[in-house]
Amino acid sequence: MPLPLIITLLVVSLIIRNKSYKRGVRVAAVLLLIFISNPYFFNKAMKAWEGSPIPLTKVGHYEVGVILTGVTNRYITPNDRVYFEHGADRVLHAIQLYKMGKIDKIMISGGSGKLVNNETDIKEADELAKVLLLADIPKRKIIIENESRNTHESAVNCAKILKNESIKRVLLITSAFHIKRASLCFDKQNISFDTFSTDFYSYDNKTGIDGYFTPQPRAIENWNKIIREITGIIAYTLMGYI
């Protein structure tokens, strides 16, 4: 991640004795910090990675919309409600697509996210199903897959359900930064699908001059999204998941 790298460079600059190298390492750290904290550079990179939103009018008709989870905080109590984090658009836009008649059913895929599942763990798919019910979506229109721990397992488990029920028209719904890796995982399972990106981090650049030059902590944090996805694609490739 960029920030730990910058800190490492600064620490190294304190250790090395060669003045020329010391100055070079410090300059590199400062330039990297300027780059990753600049909202303009981040937005350009994220926009290239995410692509553009699809107008709802251009979305066709699908038998099922598959929502990938990873949008709630399961470590807040009391457990009498669903606590959304960044990414709630995955659910809200799926509801909108259902209400518009664009998708007939909604499949939610995602378990606890832990390496080892316990019976007492809260399954995120179960939690999001409650939200769909609150939105007056009939229970018979909701398909739950609550055992997967990551995107690869979601693709494997969803593929089994889709093939068993002979579902052909599938719309994959997830965050825009995540759509590339998710698509590769579902492609690996020989599923025919289209994608619908939500939860965009990039934006139309209509800000003033400060939007180009004013450093933003949010830009530093959000660079992690791109780096994590690139790392994930590399790891999934090495594991044979994609």
Backbone as CSV, one residue per row, in Angstrom:
resi,resn,N_x,N_y,N_z,CA_x,CA_y,CA_z,C_x,C_y,C_z
1,MET,0.839,-1.192,0.000,0.000,0.000,0.000,0.882,1.253,0.000
2,PRO,0.417,2.345,-0.616,1.264,3.539,-0.792,1.757,4.172,0.507
3,LEU,0.850,4.342,1.484,1.249,5.054,2.702,2.322,4.308,3.492
4,PRO,2.199,2.996,3.719,3.292,2.269,4.374,4.601,2.355,3.590
5,LEU,4.511,2.399,2.261,5.713,2.524,1.441,6.386,3.869,1.681
6,ILE,5.583,4.921,1.782,6.122,6.257,2.045,6.797,6.292,3.411
7,ILE,6.135,5.715,4.412,6.713,5.683,5.762,8.027,4.910,5.751
8,THR,8.049,3.806,5.014,9.272,2.997,4.907,10.403,3.807,4.283
9,LEU,10.095,4.551,3.234,11.113,5.378,2.585,11.674,6.432,3.552
10,LEU,10.804,7.047,4.338,11.254,8.061,5.292,12.131,7.449,6.375
11,VAL,11.757,6.247,6.828,12.577,5.558,7.830,13.939,5.212,7.245
12,VAL,13.936,4.724,5.996,15.197,4.387,5.330,16.081,5.626,5.185
13,SER,15.452,6.770,4.904,16.234,8.002,4.751,16.923,8.420,6.050
14,LEU,16.373,7.986,7.181,16.995,8.283,8.474,18.160,7.339,8.769
15,ILE,18.126,6.171,8.162,19.127,5.152,8.448,20.366,5.298,7.579
16,ILE,20.140,5.503,6.268,21.289,5.558,5.354,22.124,6.807,5.617
17,ARG,23.415,6.680,5.378,24.342,7.776,5.693,24.721,8.606,4.478
18,ASN,24.688,8.000,3.303,25.055,8.726,2.096,24.072,9.882,1.869
19,LYS,24.582,11.124,1.867,23.716,12.295,1.777,22.943,12.341,0.462
20,SER,23.583,11.912,-0.613,22.925,11.922,-1.914,21.763,10.948,-1.937
21,TYR,21.998,9.720,-1.451,20.925,8.725,-1.389,19.827,9.155,-0.427
22,LYS,20.250,9.735,0.707,19.280,10.183,1.711,18.321,11.200,1.100
23,ARG,18.898,12.172,0.367,18.080,13.211,-0.256,17.162,12.605,-1.323
24,GLY,17.692,11.670,-2.098,16.896,11.049,-3.149,15.714,10.261,-2.598
25,VAL,15.946,9.545,-1.515,14.861,8.753,-0.908,13.786,9.670,-0.344
26,ARG,14.197,10.765,0.268,13.227,11.710,0.827,12.407,12.377,-0.275
27,VAL,13.067,12.746,-1.348,12.356,13.360,-2.476,11.352,12.368,-3.062
28,ALA,11.761,11.113,-3.187,10.863,10.082,-3.711,9.635,9.932,-2.814
29,ALA,9.840,9.953,-1.500,8.726,9.828,-0.555,7.764,10.995,-0.684
30,VAL,8.303,12.209,-0.800,7.459,13.409,-0.911,6.678,13.398,-2.223
31,LEU,7.343,13.052,-3.320,6.671,13.027,-4.622,5.562,11.974,-4.652
32,LEU,5.831,10.820,-4.045,4.810,9.773,-3.996,3.620,10.221,-3.161
33,LEU,3.890,10.915,-2.055,2.815,11.419,-1.209,1.972,12.451,-1.957
34,ILE,2.631,13.337,-2.696,1.908,14.339,-3.481,1.019,13.658,-4.514
35,PHE,1.558,12.629,-5.146,0.809,11.942,-6.205,-0.419,11.228,-5.655
36,ILE,-0.259,10.439,-4.600,-1.386,9.635,-4.118,-2.425,10.466,-3.358
37,SER,-2.047,11.653,-2.903,-3.002,12.500,-2.185,-3.724,13.470,-3.115
38,ASN,-3.336,13.480,-4.397,-3.944,14.385,-5.365,-5.243,13.771,-5.900
39,PRO,-6.380,14.417,-5.689,-7.664,13.834,-6.112,-7.790,13.714,-7.627
40,TYR,-7.129,14.597,-8.371,-7.219,14.544,-9.831,-6.578,13.269,-10.364
41,PHE,-5.372,12.972,-9.898,-4.677,11.766,-10.356,-5.453,10.505,-9.965
42,PHE,-5.959,10.517,-8.720,-6.724,9.348,-8.277,-7.973,9.161,-9.127
43,ASN,-8.694,10.240,-9.383,-9.940,10.129,-10.132,-9.696,9.618,-11.550
44,LYS,-8.619,10.085,-12.172,-8.280,9.628,-13.520,-8.000,8.127,-13.517
45,ALA,-7.218,7.678,-12.539,-6.871,6.254,-12.458,-8.103,5.409,-12.160
46,MET,-8.926,5.836,-11.196,-10.103,5.070,-10.820,-11.140,5.056,-11.940
47,LYS,-11.271,6.162,-12.650,-12.229,6.218,-13.747,-11.837,5.242,-14.858
48,ALA,-10.533,5.136,-15.119,-10.047,4.192,-16.123,-10.284,2.755,-15.664
49,TRP,-10.167,2.507,-14.366,-10.338,1.165,-13.824,-11.816,0.773,-13.770
50,GLU,-12.671,1.688,-13.349,-14.082,1.371,-13.129,-14.914,1.360,-14.413
51,GLY,-14.590,2.234,-15.357,-15.471,2.400,-16.497,-16.595,3.358,-16.157
52,SER,-17.634,3.383,-16.972,-18.740,4.324,-16.786,-20.015,3.608,-16.362
53,PRO,-20.885,4.290,-15.626,-22.168,3.687,-15.242,-23.031,3.416,-16.474
54,ILE,-23.853,2.366,-16.395,-24.776,2.029,-17.472,-26.121,2.688,-17.189
55,PRO,-26.659,3.471,-18.124,-27.994,4.049,-17.907,-29.026,2.947,-17.697
56,LEU,-29.937,3.160,-16.782,-30.943,2.145,-16.479,-31.793,1.806,-17.700
57,THR,-31.994,2.791,-18.572,-32.812,2.550,-19.761,-32.159,1.563,-20.724
58,LYS,-30.832,1.368,-20.589,-30.114,0.464,-21.487,-29.925,-0.937,-20.898
59,VAL,-30.429,-1.125,-19.682,-30.351,-2.445,-19.058,-31.476,-3.315,-19.597
60,GLY,-31.123,-4.517,-20.060,-32.132,-5.427,-20.608,-32.907,-6.144,-19.525
61,HIS,-33.536,-7.246,-19.896,-34.315,-8.038,-18.940,-33.545,-9.302,-18.588
62,TYR,-33.513,-9.624,-17.282,-32.741,-10.771,-16.800,-33.591,-11.596,-15.849
63,GLU,-33.291,-12.892,-15.851,-34.005,-13.792,-14.949,-33.597,-13.562,-13.499
64,VAL,-32.331,-13.232,-13.282,-31.844,-13.021,-11.921,-30.728,-11.988,-11.906
65,GLY,-30.719,-11.193,-10.861,-29.606,-10.283,-10.599,-28.827,-10.816,-9.410
66,VAL,-27.531,-11.018,-9.575,-26.687,-11.589,-8.520,-25.961,-10.457,-7.799
67,ILE,-26.254,-10.301,-6.511,-25.574,-9.290,-5.692,-24.426,-9.961,-4.948
68,LEU,-23.224,-9.436,-5.102,-22.097,-9.908,-4.304,-22.013,-9.059,-3.042
69,THR,-21.837,-9.719,-1.900,-21.857,-9.012,-0.621,-20.490,-8.398,-0.302
70,GLY,-20.387,-7.879,0.917,-19.185,-7.176,1.343,-19.487,-5.718,1.590
71,VAL,-20.728,-5.434,2.011,-21.179,-4.047,2.132,-21.712,-3.711,3.517
72,THR,-21.624,-4.659,4.470,-22.160,-4.383,5.800,-21.086,-4.522,6.869
73,ASN,-21.361,-3.938,8.014,-20.496,-4.082,9.185,-21.202,-5.023,10.155
74,ARG,-20.618,-6.215,10.313,-21.265,-7.237,11.132,-20.745,-7.257,12.561
75,TYR,-19.975,-6.235,12.911,-19.351,-6.213,14.241,-19.902,-5.086,15.115
76,ILE,-21.111,-4.645,14.797,-21.788,-3.633,15.600,-23.027,-4.272,16.216
77,THR,-23.254,-4.004,17.474,-24.451,-4.497,18.144,-25.288,-3.307,18.598
78,PRO,-26.583,-3.490,18.795,-27.337,-4.756,18.769,-27.579,-5.242,17.341
79,ASN,-27.785,-6.560,17.204,-27.979,-7.164,15.892,-29.447,-7.153,15.463
80,ASP,-30.109,-6.016,15.683,-31.524,-5.920,15.329,-31.748,-5.089,14.071
81,ARG,-30.661,-4.827,13.340,-30.743,-4.063,12.097,-29.526,-4.380,11.245
82,VAL,-29.537,-3.893,10.008,-28.399,-4.079,9.106,-27.606,-2.793,9.063
83,TYR,-26.292,-2.886,9.322,-25.422,-1.722,9.322,-24.650,-1.691,7.998
84,PHE,-25.011,-0.760,7.122,-24.354,-0.659,5.826,-23.071,0.152,5.914
85,GLU,-22.084,-0.281,5.132,-20.889,0.506,4.904,-20.918,0.988,3.456
86,HIS,-19.779,1.503,2.964,-19.690,1.904,1.572,-20.006,0.693,0.700
87,GLY,-20.889,0.839,-0.240,-21.247,-0.273,-1.110,-22.718,-0.622,-1.059
88,ALA,-23.511,0.158,-0.318,-24.945,-0.120,-0.206,-25.648,-0.029,-1.558
89,ASP,-25.025,0.669,-2.528,-25.611,0.763,-3.869,-25.820,-0.610,-4.500
90,ARG,-25.000,-1.578,-4.137,-25.174,-2.926,-4.696,-26.598,-3.412,-4.424
91,VAL,-27.071,-3.163,-3.213,-28.407,-3.616,-2.825,-29.481,-2.660,-3.329
92,LEU,-29.269,-1.368,-3.136,-30.279,-0.376,-3.500,-30.544,-0.356,-5.002
93,HIS,-29.489,-0.471,-5.803,-29.684,-0.462,-7.251,-30.320,-1.773,-7.724
94,ALA,-30.023,-2.863,-7.049,-30.669,-4.130,-7.385,-32.173,-4.044,-7.113
95,ILE,-32.527,-3.415,-5.998,-33.945,-3.219,-5.675,-34.613,-2.371,-6.755
96,GLN,-33.926,-1.317,-7.167,-34.475,-0.446,-8.210,-34.672,-1.209,-9.519
97,LEU,-33.694,-2.029,-9.889,-33.811,-2.824,-11.110,-34.980,-3.799,-11.027
98,TYR,-35.174,-4.382,-9.846,-36.303,-5.295,-9.656,-37.632,-4.542,-9.799
99,LYS,-37.727,-3.395,-9.163,-38.956,-2.609,-9.203,-39.275,-2.141,-10.621
100,MET,-38.235,-1.951,-11.432,-38.423,-1.522,-12.819,-38.728,-2.690,-13.751
101,GLY,-38.692,-3.907,-13.217,-38.962,-5.070,-14.035,-37.779,-5.524,-14.863
102,LYS,-36.595,-5.051,-14.506,-35.393,-5.424,-15.258,-34.870,-6.802,-14.847
103,ILE,-35.108,-7.194,-13.597,-34.699,-8.518,-13.119,-35.893,-9.166,-12.414
104,ASP,-36.046,-10.479,-12.623,-37.195,-11.197,-12.049,-36.938,-11.641,-10.617
105,LYS,-35.694,-12.043,-10.334,-35.320,-12.496,-9.004,-33.981,-11.880,-8.618
106,ILE,-33.692,-11.928,-7.308,-32.417,-11.427,-6.805,-31.721,-12.539,-6.028
107,MET,-30.493,-12.829,-6.430,-29.671,-13.785,-5.689,-28.630,-13.002,-4.902
108,ILE,-28.504,-13.317,-3.612,-27.498,-12.667,-2.766,-26.446,-13.703,-2.416
109,SER,-25.176,-13.373,-2.687,-24.103,-14.336,-2.452,-23.075,-13.787,-1.470
110,GLY,-22.886,-14.512,-0.354,-21.871,-14.109,0.611,-22.172,-14.631,2.001
111,GLY,-21.162,-15.228,2.625,-21.323,-15.738,3.982,-20.774,-14.773,5.012
112,SER,-19.992,-15.293,5.945,-19.446,-14.467,7.017,-18.166,-13.746,6.595
113,GLY,-17.529,-14.242,5.543,-16.268,-13.657,5.105,-15.062,-14.167,5.871
114,LYS,-15.295,-15.048,6.848,-14.193,-15.597,7.648,-13.602,-16.824,6.955
115,LEU,-12.322,-17.099,7.240,-11.676,-18.267,6.667,-12.329,-19.554,7.136
116,VAL,-12.746,-19.571,8.404,-13.430,-20.737,8.969,-14.805,-20.291,9.440
117,ASN,-15.846,-20.866,8.846,-17.211,-20.503,9.202,-17.670,-21.243,10.461
118,ASN,-18.351,-20.519,11.339,-18.968,-21.110,12.523,-20.478,-20.960,12.412
119,GLU,-21.197,-21.839,13.077,-22.654,-21.798,13.006,-23.215,-20.498,13.573
120,THR,-22.485,-19.881,14.491,-22.980,-18.654,15.133,-22.650,-17.397,14.332
121,ASP,-21.835,-17.534,13.286,-21.456,-16.365,12.492,-22.673,-15.781,11.776
122,ILE,-22.690,-14.453,11.697,-23.746,-13.778,10.939,-23.415,-13.874,9.459
123,LYS,-24.334,-14.393,8.670,-24.144,-14.525,7.227,-24.687,-13.276,6.545
124,GLU,-23.827,-12.631,5.776,-24.234,-11.348,5.193,-25.389,-11.506,4.210
125,ALA,-25.427,-12.589,3.470,-26.537,-12.804,2.539,-27.870,-12.838,3.278
126,ASP,-27.879,-13.466,4.455,-29.105,-13.520,5.258,-29.516,-12.123,5.713
127,GLU,-28.521,-11.307,6.075,-28.812,-9.951,6.532,-29.389,-9.097,5.396
128,LEU,-28.806,-9.213,4.220,-29.276,-8.407,3.093,-30.646,-8.876,2.614
129,ALA,-30.943,-10.159,2.811,-32.273,-10.659,2.458,-33.345,-9.944,3.278
130,LYS,-33.028,-9.618,4.527,-33.967,-8.882,5.375,-34.283,-7.511,4.778
131,VAL,-33.259,-6.875,4.199,-33.460,-5.562,3.584,-34.366,-5.681,2.360
132,LEU,-34.170,-6.727,1.570,-35.017,-6.933,0.400,-36.468,-7.165,0.808
133,LEU,-36.670,-7.898,1.891,-38.025,-8.139,2.382,-38.666,-6.833,2.856
134,LEU,-37.868,-5.977,3.490,-38.378,-4.672,3.927,-38.772,-3.803,2.735
135,ALA,-38.142,-4.063,1.588,-38.453,-3.319,0.365,-39.609,-3.961,-0.404
136,ASP,-40.340,-4.867,0.262,-41.525,-5.524,-0.309,-41.194,-6.422,-1.495
137,ILE,-40.008,-7.006,-1.496,-39.682,-8.018,-2.496,-40.083,-9.367,-1.915
138,PRO,-40.941,-10.120,-2.598,-41.436,-11.404,-2.053,-40.307,-12.389,-1.774
139,LYS,-40.463,-13.161,-0.729,-39.440,-14.140,-0.343,-39.152,-15.125,-1.468
140,ARG,-40.159,-15.473,-2.257,-39.978,-16.437,-3.348,-39.107,-15.865,-4.475
141,LYS,-38.905,-14.556,-4.441,-38.098,-13.898,-5.466,-36.645,-13.708,-5.021
142,ILE,-36.311,-14.208,-3.826,-34.971,-14.038,-3.268,-34.278,-15.392,-3.176
143,ILE,-33.091,-15.465,-3.730,-32.269,-16.680,-3.659,-31.051,-16.363,-2.788
144,ILE,-30.802,-17.182,-1.783,-29.713,-16.921,-0.839,-28.601,-17.953,-1.000
145,GLU,-27.389,-17.473,-1.158,-26.186,-18.313,-1.141,-25.316,-17.742,-0.034
146,ASN,-25.239,-18.411,1.096,-24.613,-17.799,2.265,-23.395,-18.567,2.790
147,GLU,-22.744,-19.329,1.922,-21.592,-20.109,2.366,-20.256,-19.597,1.829
148,SER,-20.262,-18.770,0.809,-19.011,-18.317,0.195,-18.277,-17.327,1.087
149,ARG,-16.930,-17.379,1.018,-16.087,-16.519,1.835,-15.352,-15.472,1.015
150,ASN,-15.387,-15.593,-0.295,-14.685,-14.640,-1.165,-15.336,-14.667,-2.539
151,THR,-14.806,-13.859,-3.450,-15.402,-13.735,-4.777,-15.325,-15.042,-5.561
152,HIS,-14.219,-15.743,-5.440,-14.062,-17.032,-6.132,-15.134,-18.014,-5.686
153,GLU,-15.341,-18.151,-4.389,-16.337,-19.087,-3.889,-17.752,-18.644,-4.259
154,SER,-17.978,-17.330,-4.312,-19.293,-16.841,-4.755,-19.581,-17.305,-6.179
155,ALA,-18.577,-17.184,-7.039,-18.762,-17.607,-8.429,-19.033,-19.103,-8.517
156,VAL,-18.281,-19.903,-7.764,-18.460,-21.362,-7.785,-19.841,-21.749,-7.269
157,ASN,-20.236,-21.197,-6.137,-21.513,-21.557,-5.522,-22.704,-21.045,-6.332
158,CYS,-22.578,-19.829,-6.861,-23.665,-19.277,-7.676,-23.835,-20.083,-8.961
159,ALA,-22.713,-20.505,-9.539,-22.766,-21.287,-10.780,-23.568,-22.562,-10.579
160,LYS,-23.379,-23.228,-9.441,-24.113,-24.462,-9.155,-25.620,-24.196,-9.098
161,ILE,-25.996,-23.127,-8.409,-27.418,-22.800,-8.269,-28.018,-22.418,-9.620
162,LEU,-27.320,-21.586,-10.363,-27.826,-21.122,-11.659,-27.999,-22.283,-12.635
163,LYS,-27.036,-23.207,-12.630,-27.127,-24.358,-13.538,-28.218,-25.324,-13.099
164,ASN,-28.367,-25.517,-11.797,-29.412,-26.417,-11.290,-30.815,-25.906,-11.618
165,GLU,-30.966,-24.587,-11.612,-32.278,-23.999,-11.884,-32.429,-23.573,-13.336
166,SER,-31.422,-23.906,-14.155,-31.465,-23.608,-15.605,-31.708,-22.129,-15.885
167,ILE,-31.055,-21.289,-15.106,-31.159,-19.841,-15.299,-30.101,-19.404,-16.306
168,LYS,-30.535,-18.720,-17.361,-29.631,-18.341,-18.445,-29.302,-16.837,-18.466
169,ARG,-30.310,-16.032,-18.173,-30.120,-14.579,-18.266,-29.736,-14.045,-16.882
170,VAL,-28.442,-13.700,-16.711,-27.903,-13.323,-15.392,-27.277,-11.935,-15.471
171,LEU,-27.556,-11.124,-14.463,-26.946,-9.802,-14.343,-26.110,-9.783,-13.071
172,LEU,-24.810,-9.607,-13.207,-23.898,-9.574,-12.061,-23.794,-8.154,-11.534
173,ILE,-24.122,-7.970,-10.255,-24.188,-6.643,-9.639,-23.157,-6.547,-8.521
174,THR,-22.209,-5.641,-8.679,-21.221,-5.422,-7.630,-20.606,-4.037,-7.815
175,SER,-19.703,-3.673,-6.922,-19.068,-2.346,-6.997,-18.215,-2.229,-8.249
176,ALA,-18.136,-1.032,-8.788,-17.411,-0.803,-10.039,-15.935,-1.186,-9.921
177,PHE,-15.311,-0.913,-8.768,-13.894,-1.246,-8.609,-13.682,-2.762,-8.554
178,HIS,-14.727,-3.508,-8.245,-14.653,-4.953,-8.048,-15.115,-5.745,-9.276
179,ILE,-15.684,-5.050,-10.257,-16.356,-5.730,-11.365,-15.393,-6.543,-12.219
180,LYS,-14.142,-6.108,-12.382,-13.187,-6.846,-13.217,-12.880,-8.216,-12.613
181,ARG,-12.519,-8.241,-11.350,-12.157,-9.501,-10.696,-13.376,-10.429,-10.607
182,ALA,-14.535,-9.852,-10.273,-15.748,-10.662,-10.184,-16.088,-11.280,-11.541
183,SER,-15.961,-10.495,-12.595,-16.273,-10.990,-13.932,-15.351,-12.137,-14.325
184,LEU,-14.070,-12.004,-14.014,-13.113,-13.067,-14.332,-13.458,-14.355,-13.590
185,CYS,-13.893,-14.218,-12.327,-14.268,-15.400,-11.542,-15.499,-16.087,-12.128
186,PHE,-16.503,-15.319,-12.542,-17.708,-15.906,-13.102,-17.451,-16.470,-14.498
187,ASP,-16.567,-15.819,-15.264,-16.177,-16.365,-16.567,-15.561,-17.751,-16.416
188,LYS,-14.761,-17.921,-15.375,-14.091,-19.200,-15.113,-15.098,-20.328,-14.915
189,GLN,-16.289,-19.987,-14.424,-17.328,-20.998,-14.161,-18.243,-21.207,-15.364
190,ASN,-17.868,-20.621,-16.504,-18.629,-20.782,-17.753,-20.076,-20.322,-17.606
191,ILE,-20.242,-19.176,-16.934,-21.567,-18.583,-16.779,-21.720,-17.456,-17.795
192,SER,-22.856,-17.437,-18.478,-23.160,-16.342,-19.387,-23.854,-15.234,-18.585
193,PHE,-23.284,-14.053,-18.586,-23.836,-12.971,-17.766,-23.459,-11.607,-18.343
194,ASP,-24.179,-10.607,-17.906,-23.816,-9.212,-18.147,-23.513,-8.589,-16.793
195,THR,-22.890,-7.431,-16.803,-22.503,-6.778,-15.545,-23.245,-5.456,-15.359
196,PHE,-23.438,-5.122,-14.099,-24.015,-3.826,-13.735,-23.194,-3.279,-12.572
197,SER,-22.413,-2.254,-12.836,-21.523,-1.677,-11.817,-22.265,-0.678,-10.944
198,THR,-21.932,-0.695,-9.653,-22.518,0.246,-8.699,-21.388,0.824,-7.834
199,ASP,-21.755,1.688,-6.898,-20.802,2.122,-5.862,-19.518,2.699,-6.472
200,PHE,-19.669,3.716,-7.293,-18.519,4.304,-7.989,-17.710,5.207,-7.060
201,TYR,-16.387,5.073,-7.141,-15.481,5.958,-6.416,-15.015,7.112,-7.302
202,SER,-15.039,6.916,-8.612,-14.678,7.997,-9.534,-15.888,8.906,-9.727
203,TYR,-15.649,10.053,-10.305,-16.723,11.034,-10.457,-16.424,11.914,-11.663
204,ASP,-17.462,12.563,-12.172,-17.271,13.525,-13.257,-16.527,14.727,-12.697
205,ASN,-15.425,15.066,-13.318,-14.531,16.080,-12.763,-15.062,17.485,-13.055
206,LYS,-15.998,17.949,-12.190,-16.590,19.268,-12.362,-16.266,20.181,-11.176
207,THR,-15.209,19.826,-10.455,-14.822,20.637,-9.302,-14.007,21.830,-9.744
208,GLY,-13.768,22.749,-8.812,-12.970,23.931,-9.101,-11.486,23.628,-9.082
209,ILE,-10.689,24.686,-9.067,-9.237,24.548,-9.126,-8.697,23.759,-7.938
210,ASP,-9.394,23.846,-6.787,-8.930,23.123,-5.606,-9.033,21.616,-5.798
211,GLY,-9.936,21.181,-6.698,-10.074,19.764,-6.968,-8.893,19.167,-7.701
212,TYR,-8.047,20.024,-8.241,-6.866,19.553,-8.963,-5.617,19.563,-8.089
213,PHE,-5.567,20.461,-7.117,-4.317,20.664,-6.395,-4.397,20.435,-4.889
214,THR,-5.600,20.474,-4.308,-5.717,20.321,-2.861,-5.595,18.857,-2.465
215,PRO,-4.610,18.499,-1.639,-4.467,17.101,-1.207,-5.692,16.663,-0.401
216,GLN,-6.058,15.398,-0.550,-7.205,14.850,0.169,-6.846,13.499,0.782
217,PRO,-7.045,13.353,2.089,-6.789,12.047,2.726,-7.603,10.927,2.091
218,ARG,-8.808,11.262,1.598,-9.656,10.243,0.985,-9.004,9.640,-0.262
219,ALA,-8.254,10.469,-0.989,-7.570,9.963,-2.180,-6.534,8.915,-1.792
220,ILE,-5.794,9.173,-0.709,-4.790,8.206,-0.233,-5.450,6.887,0.132
221,GLU,-6.562,6.978,0.855,-7.268,5.768,1.287,-7.821,4.986,0.104
222,ASN,-8.381,5.701,-0.874,-9.064,5.022,-1.972,-8.114,4.394,-2.983
223,TRP,-6.845,4.837,-3.022,-5.876,4.162,-3.877,-5.769,2.689,-3.507
224,ASN,-6.030,2.385,-2.243,-5.953,0.995,-1.788,-6.939,0.095,-2.535
225,LYS,-8.071,0.678,-2.985,-9.066,-0.112,-3.704,-8.479,-0.664,-5.000
226,ILE,-7.825,0.203,-5.761,-7.249,-0.236,-7.033,-6.138,-1.248,-6.792
227,ILE,-5.251,-0.918,-5.855,-4.094,-1.785,-5.593,-4.548,-3.149,-5.095
228,ARG,-5.569,-3.166,-4.223,-6.069,-4.436,-3.698,-6.662,-5.291,-4.808
229,GLU,-7.394,-4.663,-5.729,-8.009,-5.428,-6.816,-6.954,-5.977,-7.774
230,ILE,-5.937,-5.177,-8.076,-4.858,-5.660,-8.945,-4.136,-6.829,-8.280
231,THR,-3.857,-6.658,-6.985,-3.221,-7.742,-6.228,-4.104,-8.986,-6.200
232,GLY,-5.411,-8.766,-6.032,-6.352,-9.880,-6.009,-6.386,-10.633,-7.330
233,ILE,-6.349,-9.909,-8.436,-6.362,-10.549,-9.754,-5.093,-11.375,-9.950
234,ILE,-3.954,-10.819,-9.517,-2.693,-11.571,-9.620,-2.752,-12.836,-8.779
235,ALA,-3.221,-12.700,-7.530,-3.311,-13.856,-6.632,-4.287,-14.899,-7.168
236,TYR,-5.441,-14.455,-7.658,-6.424,-15.386,-8.207,-5.907,-16.109,-9.443
237,THR,-5.102,-15.395,-10.238,-4.497,-16.027,-11.420,-3.547,-17.121,-10.999
238,LEU,-2.710,-16.832,-9.999,-1.732,-17.823,-9.515,-2.438,-19.020,-8.888
239,MET,-3.599,-18.790,-8.273,-4.353,-19.869,-7.634,-5.202,-20.666,-8.626
240,GLY,-5.298,-20.145,-9.847,-6.117,-20.821,-10.844,-7.602,-20.527,-10.723
241,TYR,-7.942,-19.459,-10.002,-9.349,-19.113,-9.817,-9.924,-18.384,-11.028
242,ILE,-9.044,-17.780,-11.822,-9.500,-17.052,-13.009,-8.657,-17.438,-14.215
